[in-house]
């Protein structure tokens, strides 16, 4: 689990220009991400929605939380969870390809 946290943090750091603390925790990452979401929302909806589209975050999920008083925190959670999903998927696919028949690989 620690590796997943670290991989997720690094991916989010690069994509969202986060300055990560020395001690990584999910809560710390979510806080930094929520602060960044606020800044992006202040730039205007076009930039924000382009980023959400690029991350493949469901419009239905976004619409459900856009009027919530803690919208930045909830969006940060959606972003974090989506990035975590991507990393877990890569791990599963990597293991499958490593276990496949070498003669069938290109």
C-alpha positions in Angstrom: 0.0 0.0 0.0 2.9 2.4 0.7 4.1 2.0 -2.8 0.7 2.8 -4.2 0.6 5.9 -2.1 4.0 7.0 -3.2 3.3 6.3 -6.9 0.0 8.2 -6.7 1.6 11.1 -4.9 4.4 11.3 -7.6 1.9 11.2 -10.4 -0.3 13.9 -8.8 2.8 16.0 -8.0 3.8 16.0 -11.7 0.3 16.5 -13.1 -0.9 19.1 -10.5 2.4 20.8 -9.6 2.2 19.9 -6.0 5.0 20.3 -3.5 4.9 17.1 -1.5 5.7 17.0 2.2 8.5 14.8 3.5 6.0 12.5 5.2 3.4 11.3 2.7 -0.1 10.6 3.8 -3.3 10.4 1.9 -4.8 13.3 4.0 -1.8 15.5 3.2 -2.0 14.8 -0.5 -5.7 15.5 -0.5 -5.3 18.8 1.3 -2.6 19.9 -1.2 -4.8 18.8 -4.1 -7.8 20.6 -2.8 -5.8 23.8 -2.5 -4.7 23.4 -6.1 -8.3 22.7 -7.2 -9.4 26.0 -5.7 -6.8 27.8 -7.7 -7.8 26.1 -10.9 -11.5 26.8 -10.3 -10.6 30.5 -9.8 -9.0 30.5 -13.3 -12.4 29.7 -14.8 -14.5 26.7 -15.6 -13.0 26.0 -19.0 -9.5 25.1 -17.6 -11.1 23.1 -14.8 -13.4 21.0 -17.1 -10.6 20.4 -19.6 -8.5 18.9 -16.7 -11.5 16.8 -15.5 -12.1 15.5 -19.1 -8.4 14.6 -19.5 -8.5 12.7 -16.2 -11.7 10.9 -17.3 -13.6 12.0 -14.2 -17.3 11.4 -14.6 -19.4 14.5 -15.4 -22.2 12.9 -13.4 -20.0 12.7 -10.3 -18.8 16.3 -10.8 -22.3 17.6 -11.2 -23.4 15.8 -8.0 -20.8 17.7 -5.9 -20.4 21.1 -7.6 -22.7 22.9 -5.2 -21.4 21.2 -2.1 -19.8 23.5 0.5 -16.7 21.3 0.5 -16.5 21.0 -3.3 -12.7 21.4 -3.5 -12.2 18.5 -1.0 -14.6 16.3 -2.8 -13.0 17.0 -6.2 -9.6 16.3 -4.7 -10.9 13.0 -3.6 -12.3 12.2 -7.1 -8.9 13.1 -8.6 -6.9 11.1 -6.1 -9.2 8.0 -6.5 -9.0 8.2 -10.3 -5.2 8.4 -10.2 -5.1 5.5 -7.8 -7.3 3.5 -10.2 -5.0 4.2 -13.1 -1.9 3.0 -11.1 -3.6 -0.1 -9.9 -4.7 -0.9 -13.4 -1.2 -0.5 -14.7 0.1 -2.9 -12.0 -2.6 -5.5 -13.0 -1.8 -5.3 -16.7 2.0 -5.3 -16.1 1.6 -8.6 -14.0 -0.6 -10.1 -16.7 2.0 -9.3 -19.4 4.8 -10.7 -17.3 2.9 -13.9 -16.8 1.9 -14.4 -20.4 3.5 -16.8 -22.8 6.9 -15.3 -24.0 6.3 -16.8 -27.5 3.2 -14.7 -27.9 4.9 -11.4 -27.0 6.2 -9.2 -29.8 
